[in-house]
Amino acid sequence: MTAAPLAPEPVDSPAAAQVERQKLRKHFGRFDILFFLLCTIVGVDTIGAVAKNGAEAFTWLIVLAVVFFVPSALLIAELGAAFPDEGGPYIWTSRAFGRLAGAVNNFLYWITNPVWLGGTLAVSAVTAYTTFFNDGKDLSTPAFYVFTVVFVWVGVLAAILSFDVGKWIPTIGAWSRFVLLGLFTVTVVVYGIKHGLHGFGLGDFSPTYAGFVGLVPVLMFNYVGFELPNTAGDEMTDPQKDIPYGIFRSAVLSVLLYALPILGILLVLPVKAITGLGGFVDAIRQVFTVYGGHVGADGTATLSGFGTVLGDLAGIMFILTVLSSGVTWIMGSDRALAVSGYDGAAPRFLGVISSRFGTPVRVNILSGLVSTGVLILAHQLTNGSAAKLFGAVLGLAVSTTLVSYLGIFPALPFLRRKHPDAPRPYKAPFPWVISTVLTLLILFASVQLVAPGAGDHWFGADYAPDGWTHAERGKYLLTELVPLVGFMLLGVLFWALGRPTRTAAATGASPAPGAGHDG
C-alpha cells in the first residue's frame, strides 16, 4: 500500500520522491507507535550517567520534564499530525527553512545514531554481559569485538527487515523495559525493608547551577525523540490520530520509567559508587541479592541461587532494551536520510527504498559500517577502556543529537505561517513561546557540552568532565567542536551532491535511469 500526502508538498518535489514512496507499506499502527516511542525515549544506558550526580539529579529530571519534555511533546504532536509525510523532522526543517538547512540538520540527526549504536549501546550491552554472565571479568579483545559486532549487525538486520517484521524489536524492547524497570523498582522496596536504604535530607535535592550544567545535556538527550515515528509517516495507518495518542501516553510512561529507577539507584548505592557506565547494572546486581546472594564488606555484590536466575534474566532484558533503543533510532534516522536522498538534499544513491523490504537498505548498511568503524576506532583510541569509550562516545552522541533540534523546534511557528491551511487535528498552544523556550534550552545545553561552565568559570572544578583537568580545556573544546563542525560540513556536501535531483525536479526531467531501482 502507498500513502498520499496529507499536507501540501513543495512545488519542486522531485519525481524521484514519488517513485520511492510507492514502495512504502502501511504497517505502523497506534500501539506500534506507542511501543516505538517508549524504546525511543527510555534508554537505560544513560540512567547511571544521570544518577551519578546524586539526589539533585532527581530534582532536575522533574524540572526538565515540566519545562522541556511536556512542551516538546505538544510541539511534535502538532507537527507530526499536520505534516505526517515520510521523513518527519527532515520534511519539517526543509519546508520551514529550505533544503540546505534540512540537509545539514538531517545529517546531524542521522550520524548520531550509528555512532551511538556502535559506541554507547554496544559497550553498555558488553557491561551487562560481563556483569551477569562473566563474573564481572572483562572480555578479551577478540571476544569484545565478536560480541559488539554481532550486536551492531543484529540491530542493522532488524532495521533492514520490512516494518511488519522489524517493528517487533521495539515491541519486545518496550515490554523488556516494563519488566526490567518494574522488577527493579519492586526489588528496591524489598531491599530497603530488609537492609535499609541511604537516607536523603531535603538539602540533597536542592538544585544548583553546576548540577544543571552537568545534567541538562544528558537529560535532554533522554527526553528527545517524540518525532522519530514520523520518519515513517507514510507507513502509518492513521497518523493524524495516532501520533498525538502515542506521544501523550508515552510522555507519562517515560517520566515514570526514568524517575523510579534513578531514585532506586540513589537509594541503594552511595553516590561515590555510581558510575555512568555501570551504575544501573551495579544497582540491579546489588538489590537482587535479596533473592539469593550477599554484598561484601567492599560493596561487591555476589548473586546465588534464585538471585542468579533473576540476575541472568535482568541481564538479558537489559541487552534487549539497549538493542531496541538502537534499532528504533536506526530505523527512524535511516528513513529520514533516505528521504533527503530522494528529495534532493543528499546523494540520490542513498535515497532508495527497497522494493523487497520497503526499507532504506542502502542507508541501513551505511549505518552498520559507520557503527562498526566507530566501535573499532573508539576502542583503539581508549586502549580498550570501556568506561572511557562510553564517556567519549556518549558526549559526541549527545552533542550531535541536541544540535539537530535547533532546526526541528523552530519549525513549528514558521510552518504555521507558511502552510496555514494544512489540516491540524491538534494545535499546540503558544507556538512561538514553546518553540523559543525549547530552542534556547537546546542552545544552552549545546554550548555547555562544547565548553562546560561557559559563563561561570568555564571548565572549573565544578564543571570539569571526568578525567579532564582545567589545563586541558582547550583540547577538550577541540574534541567536541571539531566533529560537530565536520558533521555540518558533511551535511553541506550531501546537499551539494543532491543537486542533480533538485535540477531534475526544477526542469521536470525524469530521474536518472536505474535511480529508482534497488541496485
C-alpha positions in Angstrom: 0.0 0.0 0.0 1.2 3.5 -0.7 0.4 6.8 1.1 -0.9 10.1 -0.2 0.4 13.2 1.4 -2.0 14.9 3.8 0.0 18.2 3.8 0.9 20.2 0.7 4.1 19.1 -1.0 6.8 21.6 -2.2 6.1 22.8 -5.8 9.5 21.4 -6.8 9.1 17.9 -5.3 11.3 15.6 -7.3 9.8 12.8 -9.4 12.2 10.5 -7.6 10.1 11.1 -4.4 7.0 9.6 -6.0 9.0 6.7 -7.4 10.4 5.8 -3.9 7.3 6.5 -1.9 5.3 3.9 -3.9 7.5 1.2 -2.3 6.5 2.1 1.2 4.0 -0.1 3.1 1.5 0.7 5.8 2.3 -1.5 8.8 2.6 1.2 11.6 -0.5 1.2 13.9 -1.4 3.1 17.1 0.2 0.6 19.6 3.2 0.1 17.4 3.8 3.9 17.6 3.4 3.8 21.4 5.9 1.0 21.8 8.3 2.6 19.3 8.2 5.8 21.3 9.0 4.1 24.6 12.0 2.4 23.0 13.0 5.8 21.5 12.8 7.8 24.7 13.5 5.4 27.6 17.2 4.5 27.3 18.7 2.5 30.2 22.2 3.2 29.0 22.1 6.8 30.4 20.4 6.0 33.8 23.7 5.6 35.6 25.1 8.8 33.9 22.2 10.8 35.5 22.1 9.0 38.9 25.9 9.6 39.5 25.0 13.3 40.1 23.2 12.4 43.3 19.8 13.4 44.6 19.9 16.7 42.7 19.6 14.7 39.5 16.1 13.6 40.5 15.1 17.3 41.0 16.4 18.3 37.6 14.8 15.3 36.0 11.4 16.5 37.2 12.0 20.2 36.4 13.0 19.4 32.8 10.1 17.1 32.5 7.9 20.2 33.1 9.8 22.9 31.1 11.2 20.7 28.3 9.7 17.3 27.9 6.0 18.3 28.0 6.4 21.4 25.7 8.3 19.3 23.2 5.5 16.7 23.3 3.0 19.5 22.5 5.1 20.8 19.7 5.8 17.5 18.0 2.2 16.4 18.3 1.1 19.3 16.1 4.0 18.8 13.5 3.5 15.1 13.4 -0.2 15.2 12.8 -0.2 18.2 10.4 2.8 17.1 8.3 2.9 13.3 8.6 5.0 12.6 5.5 7.8 10.1 5.4 11.0 11.7 6.7 9.4 13.6 9.6 12.0 16.1 11.0 13.7 16.4 7.7 10.4 17.4 6.0 9.6 19.9 8.7 13.0 21.6 8.7 13.4 21.7 4.9 9.9 23.1 4.3 10.4 25.7 7.0 13.9 26.8 6.2 14.9 25.2 2.8 16.7 22.1 1.7 20.2 23.3 2.7 19.1 23.7 6.3 17.3 20.4 6.1 20.3 18.6 4.7 22.7 19.8 7.4 20.2 19.2 10.2 19.3 15.8 8.9 22.9 14.7 8.6 23.4 15.5 12.3 20.2 13.8 13.1 21.3 10.6 11.3 25.0 10.4 12.1 24.3 10.4 15.9 22.7 7.0 15.8 25.3 4.7 14.2 27.8 6.5 16.5 25.6 5.8 19.5 24.9 2.2 18.4 28.5 1.3 17.9 29.8 3.1 21.0 27.5 3.7 24.0 24.9 1.0 23.4 27.3 -1.7 22.3 29.5 -1.1 25.4 26.5 -1.0 27.7 25.5 -4.4 26.4 29.0 -5.7 26.9 29.0 -4.4 30.5 25.7 -6.2 31.2 27.0 -9.4 29.7 30.3 -9.3 31.7 28.4 -8.4 35.0 25.9 -11.2 34.9 27.4 -13.9 32.7 31.2 -13.5 33.1 31.7 -12.8 36.8 32.5 -9.1 36.1 35.6 -10.0 34.2 36.4 -8.0 31.1 36.2 -9.8 27.7 39.4 -10.5 25.8 39.8 -8.1 22.8 38.7 -10.7 20.2 35.7 -11.7 22.3 34.8 -8.0 22.8 34.8 -7.4 19.0 32.8 -10.6 18.3 30.1 -9.6 20.8 29.9 -6.0 19.8 30.0 -6.5 16.0 27.2 -9.1 16.3 25.2 -6.7 18.5 25.6 -3.9 15.9 24.7 -6.0 12.8 21.7 -7.7 14.5 20.4 -4.2 15.0 21.1 -3.3 11.4 19.4 -6.5 10.2 16.3 -5.7 12.2 16.2 -2.2 10.6 16.5 -3.8 7.1 13.6 -6.2 7.5 10.2 -5.0 6.4 8.5 -2.9 9.0 5.8 -5.6 9.8 8.7 -7.8 11.0 11.2 -5.2 12.3 8.6 -3.5 14.4 8.6 -6.5 16.8 12.0 -5.5 18.1 10.6 -2.2 19.5 7.6 -4.1 20.9 9.8 -6.6 22.7 12.1 -3.8 23.8 9.1 -1.9 25.3 8.0 -4.9 27.3 11.5 -5.6 28.4 11.6 -2.0 29.8 8.3 -2.6 31.7 9.5 -5.9 33.2 13.1 -4.8 33.9 12.4 -1.4 35.4 9.3 -2.6 37.2 11.1 -5.6 38.8 14.0 -3.4 39.8 11.7 -0.8 41.4 9.8 -3.5 43.4 13.0 -5.1 44.4 14.4 -1.8 45.7 11.4 -1.7 48.1 12.1 -5.3 49.3 15.8 -4.5 49.6 15.0 -1.4 51.7 12.8 -3.3 54.0 15.5 -5.9 54.5 18.7 -3.9 54.6 17.7 -0.2 54.9 18.3 2.5 52.4 20.6 5.5 52.0 18.8 8.5 53.5 18.5 11.9 51.9 18.0 15.3 53.5 15.9 17.9 51.7 19.1 19.8 51.1 20.5 16.9 48.9 17.7 17.6 46.4 18.5 21.3 46.2 19.2 22.3 42.6 22.5 24.1 41.8 23.7 25.8 38.6 26.7 23.4 38.4 24.3 20.5 38.6 22.1 22.0 35.9 25.1 22.4 33.6 26.2 18.8 34.2 22.8 17.3 33.9 20.8 19.3 31.3 22.6 17.8 28.2 22.1 14.2 29.1 18.6 14.7 30.5 17.6 16.5 27.2 19.2 13.6 25.3 16.9 11.3 27.3 13.9 13.5 26.7 14.0 13.9 22.9 12.6 11.6 20.3 8.9 12.2 20.0 9.4 13.0 16.3 11.0 9.7 15.4 7.9 7.7 14.4 7.2 10.4 11.9 10.3 9.4 9.9 8.0 6.5 8.9 5.0 8.8 8.3 3.8 7.2 5.1 3.9 3.8 6.7 1.4 4.8 9.4 -2.2 3.6 9.2 -3.7 6.8 10.7 -1.0 9.3 11.6 -3.3 12.3 12.3 -5.0 10.4 15.2 -2.3 8.0 16.3 0.6 10.5 16.6 -0.9 12.6 19.4 -2.2 9.5 21.1 1.2 7.9 21.1 3.1 11.0 22.2 1.0 12.0 25.2 0.8 8.4 26.6 4.4 7.7 26.1 5.3 11.0 27.8 3.7 9.9 31.1 5.1 6.4 31.0 8.6 7.7 30.1 8.9 10.0 33.0 7.9 7.2 35.4 10.3 4.7 33.7 13.1 7.2 34.2 12.3 8.6 37.6 11.6 5.3 39.5 14.9 3.5 38.7 17.0 6.6 39.1 15.5 7.1 42.6 16.1 3.5 43.3 19.8 3.7 42.4 20.2 6.7 44.6 18.5 4.8 47.5 20.6 1.7 47.1 24.1 2.8 46.1 26.4 5.5 47.7 26.8 8.4 45.1 30.5 7.8 45.0 30.0 4.2 43.9 27.7 5.1 41.0 29.4 5.2 37.6 28.0 6.4 34.3 28.6 3.1 32.5 27.7 0.5 35.2 25.6 2.4 37.7 22.3 0.8 36.8 23.7 -2.7 36.2 25.6 -2.5 39.6 22.4 -1.4 41.4 20.4 -4.3 39.8 23.0 -6.8 41.0 23.1 -5.4 44.5 19.3 -5.3 45.1 18.8 -8.8 43.5 20.8 -10.2 46.4 17.5 -10.3 48.3 16.6 -13.3 46.2 19.9 -15.0 46.8 23.4 -13.7 47.4 25.2 -11.1 49.5 27.0 -7.8 49.5 30.6 -8.0 50.7 32.3 -5.5 53.0 33.9 -3.8 50.0 30.5 -3.3 48.4 30.8 -6.1 45.8 27.5 -7.9 45.2 27.5 -11.7 44.6 24.4 -13.5 43.4 23.5 -17.1 44.2 20.5 -19.4 43.8 17.4 -17.7 42.6 19.2 -14.4 42.7 21.5 -15.7 39.9 18.4 -16.8 37.8 16.8 -13.3 38.1 20.1 -11.6 37.6 20.6 -13.5 34.3 17.1 -12.6 33.3 17.8 -9.0 34.1 21.0 -9.1 32.1 19.1 -10.5 29.0 16.4 -7.8 29.3 19.0 -5.1 29.7 20.7 -6.2 26.5 17.4 -6.4 24.7 16.5 -2.9 26.0 19.7 -1.2 24.7 19.4 -3.1 21.4 15.8 -2.0 20.9 16.9 1.6 21.6 19.5 1.4 18.8 17.1 -0.3 16.4 14.3 2.2 16.7 16.7 5.2 16.2 18.4 3.5 13.3 15.0 2.6 11.7 13.9 6.2 12.0 17.0 8.2 11.2 17.9 6.0 8.3 14.5 6.7 6.8 14.9 10.4 7.2 18.3 10.3 5.4 16.8 8.2 2.6 14.0 10.8 2.2 16.6 13.6 1.9 18.3 11.5 -0.7 15.3 11.3 -3.0 14.2 14.9 -2.1 17.5 16.4 -3.4 19.3 17.1 -0.1 21.6 14.1 -0.1 23.1 11.8 -2.8 20.4 10.1 -4.9 22.2 6.8 -4.4 21.1 6.8 -0.7 17.5 7.8 -1.5 16.4 4.4 -2.5 13.7 2.3 -0.8 14.0 -1.5 -1.3 11.1 -2.9 -3.3 11.5 -6.2 -1.4 11.6 -4.9 2.1 10.1 -1.4 1.9 13.1 -0.1 3.9 16.1 2.1 3.0 18.6 -0.9 2.8 21.5 1.2 1.4 21.3 3.6 4.3 20.9 0.8 6.8 24.1 -0.8 5.5 25.9 2.5 5.7 24.8 2.9 9.3 26.2 -0.5 10.1 29.5 0.3 8.5 29.7 3.6 10.4 28.8 1.9 13.7 31.4 -0.8 13.2 34.1 1.8 12.3 33.2 3.9 15.4 33.4 0.8 17.6 36.8 -0.2 16.4 38.3 3.4 16.3 37.0 4.3 19.8 38.1 1.0 21.3 41.6 1.6 19.9 41.8 5.3 21.0 40.7 4.4 24.5 43.1 1.5 24.8 40.2 -0.9 25.5 38.9 1.1 28.4 35.1 0.5 28.4 34.4 3.5 30.7 36.5 5.9 28.6 34.9 4.6 25.4 31.4 5.0 26.9 32.1 8.6 28.1 33.7 9.8 24.8 31.0 8.4 22.5 28.1 9.5 24.8 29.4 13.1 24.7 29.6 13.1 20.9 26.2 11.4 20.6 24.5 13.9 22.9 26.0 17.0 21.2 25.2 15.9 17.7 21.7 15.0 18.7 20.9 18.2 20.5 22.3 20.4 17.8 19.9 18.8 15.3 16.9 20.1 17.3 18.0 23.6 16.6 16.3 23.0 13.2 13.4 21.0 14.4 11.9 23.0 17.3 11.8 26.4 15.5 9.9 24.9 12.5 6.5 25.0 14.3 5.7 28.7 14.0 7.3 29.0 10.6 5.2 26.1 9.2 2.1 27.7 10.7 2.8 30.8 8.8 3.9 29.1 5.5 1.2 26.4 5.5 -1.8 27.9 7.4 -4.3 25.7 5.6 -2.7 22.3 6.4 -5.1 20.2 8.4 -4.2 20.3 12.0 -6.2 17.8 14.1 -4.1 19.0 17.1 -2.7 22.5 17.6 -0.1 23.3 20.2 -0.8 26.3 22.5 1.5 29.4 22.3 3.7 28.1 19.4 6.2 31.0 19.5 6.7 30.7 23.2 7.1 26.9 23.2 9.4 27.0 20.2 11.6 29.8 21.6 11.9 28.2 25.1 12.8 24.8 23.7 15.3 26.2 21.2 17.0 28.3 23.9 17.3 25.3 26.2 18.8 23.2 23.4 21.2 26.1 22.5 22.3 26.4 26.2 22.9 22.7 26.5 24.8 22.5 23.3 27.2 25.3 24.4 27.7 23.6 27.7 28.6 20.4 26.0 31.3 22.1 24.0 32.5 24.4 26.8 31.3 23.1 30.2 30.8 26.0 32.6 30.8 28.7 29.9 29.6 31.9 31.6 30.6 30.7 35.0 34.2 29.6 35.5 34.5 27.6 32.3 35.9 24.2 33.0 36.5 25.0 36.7 36.5 22.2 39.2 32.6 22.1 39.3 32.4 21.6 35.5 35.4 19.5 34.5 34.3 16.3 32.7 35.5 13.1 34.2 39.2 12.5 33.5 39.9 16.1 32.3 41.8 18.9 34.0 41.5 22.7 33.7 44.7 22.8 31.7 43.2 20.5 29.1 40.1 22.6 28.4 41.4 23.8 25.0 42.0 20.2 23.9 38.5 19.2 25.2 36.9 22.1 23.3 38.5 20.8 20.1 37.5 17.2 20.6 33.9 18.3 20.9 33.8 21.2 18.4 35.8 19.6 15.5 33.5 16.6 15.0 30.4 18.9 15.2 31.8 21.3 12.5 32.9 18.3 10.4 29.5 16.8 10.5 27.9 20.1 9.5 30.3 20.4 6.5 29.4 16.8 5.5 25.7 17.9 5.6 26.6 20.7 3.2 28.4 18.2 1.0 25.4 15.9 1.0 23.2 18.9 -0.1 25.6 19.6 -2.9 25.6 16.0 -4.1 21.8 16.2 -4.2 21.9 18.9 -6.8 21.2 16.6 -9.8 17.9 15.5 -8.2 16.9 19.2 -7.4 17.8 20.1 -11.0 15.7 17.3 -12.4 12.8 18.5 -10.3 13.2 22.1 -11.5 13.3 21.1 -15.1 10.7 18.4 -15.0 13.2 15.8 -16.1 12.8 12.1 -15.1 15.1 10.5 -12.6 18.4 9.1 -13.9 18.0 5.6 -15.4 18.1 3.0 -12.7 18.0 5.5 -9.9 14.7 4.3 -8.6 15.7 0.6 -8.5 17.2 -1.2 -5.6 20.5 -1.7 -7.3 
